[in-house]
Amino acid sequence: MAEKVTRIGVSLEPELLDAFDRQVDRVGYKSRSEAIRDLVRASLVSEKRASDEVVIGSLTVLYNHDEVHGAEDFVDIQHQAQHESDLDVTATLHIHVDHDHCLEVVILQGRAGAIEALADKLLALKGIKHGQLVLTAVPPA
């Protein structure tokens, strides 16, 4: 069953269109339309984040397990945030990278501001080597 779509026209300067076409090719989109749809979705997700709406986050953290007190502080902060903030810690994944380092992926759902505050608090812990928060949301359509 074919999706119902509405065709629109877009005017772009030649240089901008050339750069966009290179990106379409580099990423491997089948058409400009697919690339434009992804850009619109990304903008809608960004808007949800900026307006502190409910989003889904994945926080990936690499840390030295001896310096993060055996991860107790890391886990305690998550528990505290879940009870005091408008967020849910949906799942976690813990990987032993080597003798000294662990990788933790924490899946969160809730208001963007609460998730960002928790990520900031966790990433500021002593022993955190690197971390990154990625937020997304289900855009309309």
C-alpha positions, 0 to 999 in steps of 0.5 A: 500500500503506497503512503499518501504524500503531498508534493511541495516545491523548494527553491534553493541557491545552486551552491546550496543544492550542490552541497545538499546533493553531495550529502544525499549521495554521501549518506546514501539517500535514495532521493532528495525527498528522503533526505528532506524528510529526515531533516524535518524530523530532526528539526521536530525532535530538536523542537521537542527537546528545546520546549522540554517535552517528553523525549527518549535518551541514551546516555553512553558513559565510559568510566574507570570503575575504581574511580567511580566507587564501583559504580555505586554513585553512578547508580545511586544518582540514577535512582535519586533522579528517577524518584525526584524528577520527571524521568524513567530509567528504562534500561541499562547495559553494562559492559566490562571493556577491560580490567579498569574500564566499564561502558554503561548505556542508560536508556531514559525517558522523560522531560528533556530538561530532567534527562539533560540534568541527570546526564550532566550530573553523571558525566561530572563524576570523578572517573568518567572518561567520556560520555555522550547524551543522545536525545530523540523523540517520536516525531509526528508522521 
